[in-house]
Amino acid sequence: MSALTELKVTEDKDIVRVRQIGQQLTRALGFRSYGQTRVVTAWLELARNAMQHGGGGRIGFSLYQAQNRVGLRAVVNDRGPGIEAVERLLKNPRQAEPVASERGLGLGLKGVHRMADLFEIDTGPKGTEVTAGFLSSLPAAELA
């Protein structure tokens, strides 16, 4: 649908901005309290991952439409080394430990994958791009 804003994610103050933007956007689109928490939690996890594992990156926010509803989407890009065995990690619900050698890698990503209405990942040696979208209860026809 349309891009809303984009920001860099390289330091802790950027994570605070992700939270603030997420809260404002979810409220504006009528997400209930639980939905707001779900969206913001997922986006914070992705932003932290970009900082911790990808050396920083960018996060862009946009609207999209699916199932005749309005959704909020975040696309997070980093230039890290990629995520080893990401498909196995995401598909194995019992995988309690990360499959990559770095501590903690993937546990939050798996949670985002489970929570999101839209989830896409493209990862490799030149970086990772993760898209996480969430549908509001707002009908697309009501978006002005």
C-alpha positions, 0 to 999 in steps of 0.5 A, spaced: 500 500 500 504 505 502 511 507 505 510 510 512 517 511 515 524 508 515 529 509 520 536 506 522 537 501 527 544 502 530 544 504 537 539 503 543 536 510 542 533 507 535 530 501 539 526 506 543 524 509 536 522 503 534 517 502 540 514 509 539 513 508 532 510 501 533 505 504 538 503 510 535 502 506 528 498 500 532 493 505 535 492 509 529 490 503 526 485 500 531 489 494 534 487 492 541 492 492 547 494 485 546 495 486 538 499 492 540 503 489 544 504 483 539 506 488 534 511 492 538 514 486 541 516 482 534 518 489 531 523 490 537 526 483 536 527 484 529 531 491 530 535 488 536 537 482 532 539 487 526 543 490 531 546 484 535 547 479 529 547 484 523 551 490 525 546 494 525 541 496 519 534 499 517 527 498 519 522 501 514 514 501 516 509 501 511 501 499 510 499 493 506 492 490 505 490 482 505 484 479 507 480 486 506 484 488 512 489 493 513 496 491 515 502 494 518 509 491 515 516 492 518 522 490 513 528 490 517 535 489 513 542 488 516 549 486 513 550 481 517 553 474 515 546 471 515 543 466 519 545 459 518 540 453 517 534 458 518 529 454 515 530 448 519 530 453 525 523 456 523 520 449 522 522 445 528 517 448 533 521 443 538 528 446 537 529 449 544 537 451 542 539 455 536 542 452 530 547 457 529 553 458 533 552 464 536 548 465 543 541 466 542 540 467 535 534 465 532 529 464 538 526 471 538 526 470 530 522 464 531 517 467 536 516 473 531 515 467 525 509 464 530 506 471 531 506 475 525 500 474 520 506 475 514 513 473 515 518 473 510 526 472 510 531 472 505 538 471 508 545 470 506 552 472 507 551 479 505 545 480 510 538 478 512 532 481 510 526 480 515 518 482 513 513 481 519 506 484 518 500 484 522 493 485 520 488 490 524 481 489 524 480 495 520 477 494 514 481 496 508 475 500 505 475 504 511 483 507 510 482 514 508 
